[in-house]
Structures are given as structure tokens and as C-alpha cells.
Amino acid sequence: VCDTLAALGTLLTFFLYLSGGLTVGCLYALNAVNGLMNTFQQPAADVSVSLLIPKEQYQRVSGMQAFSGSLVTILAPAAATAVLAFGGMPAVFLADLGTFLIAFLTLALFIRIPAPEAREEADVLHCALEGVRYLRDHRGVLDVMLFLAAINLTASVYQAALPAMLLSREGGSVTALGLLNTCTGLASVAGSVLGIRPVITLK
């Protein structure tokens, strides 16, 4: 549902672009909706993966997910440039919607997510308190969460500001931005490969 709403946002952006009504304000609003959808989609996707694979494979699958994300970072600049050169902005929108359709049909027709283990129903407050108690009893998990929260906050500022700063500087260009993203992706790939076959098993 979240991905479908995000795809509808892309479709609306496409229509606004074709009609000449696409403004910066529209982009802010549509990106806010996409961000809200990701807030629900990402946890649901993580839970789904945990239901589909055995526990002993969690760490390896996590590394594979990071690896695929890194490949996207590497390949996206080249692929986007090729699509843009071939068909212009309409082709970019159609490619985005086409990949959504492939993922949607795969999930709807070929993936069967097993039902989670039955447990007593509890209200949201009870679940939240249970989570707080778990973090209190497992301080290492809490420390990792706080560490990742700080990194993600910093990374979000970096990801939002870097393209504008790089493109506005003397000598900055789309090519330079693409090369920077590619180098970042290569570093992520190296880290992901280490995650797939970890040297140290955390217990």
C-alpha cells in the first residue's frame, strides 16, 4: 500500500511535469508524502524478511540487502544518465513506474509471507512499554540504536546538502556528483561483502 501511494505520487509528478505545473512546492509536498510512506514501509519490509528467512541467516541477508543497496548507488548515476539521454525526463518517470510495477507484481503473485506466531493482543501503549523494558534489559541494543540514530541524522543532513553544495561550487558538475556517488557506493559494497561473510560473529 505504501509503495502504491508513493508510485501515485510519482505519477502525479509526471503529469505535473507534462502540464508545466510542477513547482518546488509540489516537490516538497510529494517528497513529504513519500517520506511518510517509507516510515511505514521500511519496518514492514524488515519484519517480512525476518518471517521469510531462518534466524541463522539474518546477518548474511542483512549484508546482502546492504550490498544490493550499494549496487544501486553505483549503478544509478550511469543508468539514470543513459535513460535520460535516451528518452528524456518522461523515460525516467516511466522507468520508475515500471520498476514499481515489477516489484508490486512479484510481491503480490509470487511471495507468500508466513503468518507470525500467534500472541495475545495488546494495545499500542503496552507494546511500547514492552519495547522500553527490552531495551532497558539489553543495554547493548539500546547503545547500537542510539549510535545509528546519530549517524542517520548526520547522514540525512549530508545527503540533502551535498548535491546542492557540489553543483553550486566552481568546478562542480553533474559528472562530479555522479563520480562521488559511485565512490560512495563502492565503499558501501566493500562493507556489505564483509557483512555477508563476517569474520567475527556477534553473540
C-alpha positions, 0 to 999 in steps of 0.5 A: 500500500505504501509503495502504491501511494508513493508510485501515485505520487510519482505519477502525479509528478509526471503529469505535473511535469507534462502540464508545466505545473510542477513547482518546488512546492509540489516537490516538497509536498510529494517528497513529504508524502513519500517520506511518510510512506517509507516510515511505514514501509521500511519496518514492514519490509524488515519484519517480512524478511525476518518471517521469510528467512531462518534466524541463522541467516539474518546477518548474511541477508542483512549484508546482502540487502546492504550490498544490493543497496550499494549496487544501486548507488553505483549503478544509478548515476550511469543508468539514470544518465543513459535513460535520460539521454535516451528518452528524456525526463518522461523515460525516467518517470516511466522507468520508475513506474515500471520498476514499481510495477515489477516489484508490486507484481512479484510481491503480490503473485509470487511471495507468500509471507508466513503468518507470525506466531500467534500472541495475545493482543495488546494495545499500542501503549503496552507494546511500547512499554514492552519495547522500553523494558527490552531495551532497558534489559539489553543495554547493548541494543539500546547503545547500537540504536542510539549510535545509528540514530546519530549517524542517520541524522548526520547522514540525512543532513549530508545527503540533502546538502551535498548535491546542492553544495557540489553543483553550486561550487566552481568546478562542480558538475553533474559528472562530479556528483555522479563520480562521488556517488559511485565512490560512495557506493563502492565503499558501501559494497566493500562493507556489505561483502564483509557483512555477508561473510563476517569474520567475527560473529556477534553473540 
